[in-house]
Amino acid sequence: MFVILLVGAFLPPLDFFIVNVALPSIRVELSAASSAEQLVISSYAGLYAVTLITGGRLGDLYGRGRVFFIGLIGFAAASMLCGLAWSPWALIAGRALQGVTAAVMAPQALASVQAIFPEAEKPLALSLYGAVFGLAAVVGQALGGILISADLWGLGWRAIFLVNLPVAILVVLFGIPLLKETRAQNARRLDLGGTALSMSTLGALIVPLIEGREAGWPLWSWLSLMAVPVLAWLFWRYETRLAQAGGTPLIDPAAMRAPGLGRALLIALLFYTIAPFFLLFSVYLQDALHATALGAGLVFLPFGAGFLLGPLSTPFCRRILGAYVNPVGMGLEAVGFVGLVWAIVAAPAGASPAPVPLAAILFAIGFGQGLGLPTLMRMVTGRVAPAFSGMIAGIASSTLQVGTALSVAVIGGIFYTVLGARTDPAAITQAFVIAILCIAACLAVGAGLSITLARRLAPAPEEEDAERPRGRHRRDGGQPDRVGALRPCEPT
């Protein structure tokens, strides 16, 4: 069943990567303006980010397998709408629906790791979960170009969306008989008030970060960002009162008080500061080095290979490094980006860095990213009881998406501010180097925080919450006692 659920983890990043190579063809065929072209990306990314927590909680309440299949069927329907789109706005509507349904199915795989697998098997399961992202990165870049170039049945770019349909049909046909349902025991109805407030809070943060720079940071974007703390306070106050009244909040305040969880989520926020690298590296390769789109795409392959192999190496690395796998992975990324700066600066002006060192550096960055992802997910999800696994999976995934949007807005903004109105190769290279150093610094901070968390083998007594249910103390790899064990998760 877990293999089936991994499809839910594979399709969302695949559709994020695969659509990038199709944008020029979409723009020509649908006569899309640049603003509509941006919405093809941002409508998916924004709604995916704001719906993840709700999607994770739906699995807790109504069954993770059932919610996964509902999300998968909806994702297939949205993909058909995208593939048959007759106008830019029809495509944008399909992408928005894709984002919502992807957020419904994606957290179920991560939640199922926490709910189904015994402690001894979780590292391997999380390694496979992380490898799926590396595979999506590799396949997305290559498959998009192949499908568009092949122009199967004259579909052109539409094939990148319609290819999801046979995958979804096969998963439904073979997956439903294997369904082993899990959910939170004594599940109640969804917290609609908390859902509305959480989506409003995340929307007020994500939308201006995605759209603000392209729109020139208009007044509405600043007002939206200023509203985020107020909305977050209202959300937390509502959830606390609902929990005290005996309800089932979208985010349980008791679970969020788990020792070290806040620091683990901060590390997750810093983990995806690598996000602007993919866009900015493409700009550097094509505008500064005048590489073709295909050539630029092939340069990323060593990164994808490293990202694929990194998670698969995690169980072996855990035997050597123990709880320090995540800081080593993030530290390797930071060192890799510093090495990339060296390779770029050492190359002659306007020339590409030496191909062999460049490939090795990109592989190391991808390997570090892949090595750190499974242990980061364990670092976050392992701190709460299985009853809250869907909730924490949604929070972890949403935190990664918020980190992506923040880093693209801030580091991308630094790149374009340094670049200014210049378009010469030297200016692009200079701006790119500064952006890379910003990414390396953020990853280094994340690695440092991760070291402090790895050293903390058990929560200090004064950090225990007075209302926390008494549970079994754990000493497995530095994970603290899990909070919220009153409602255990059991197969149904």
Disulfide bonds with the S-S distance in Angstrom:
none
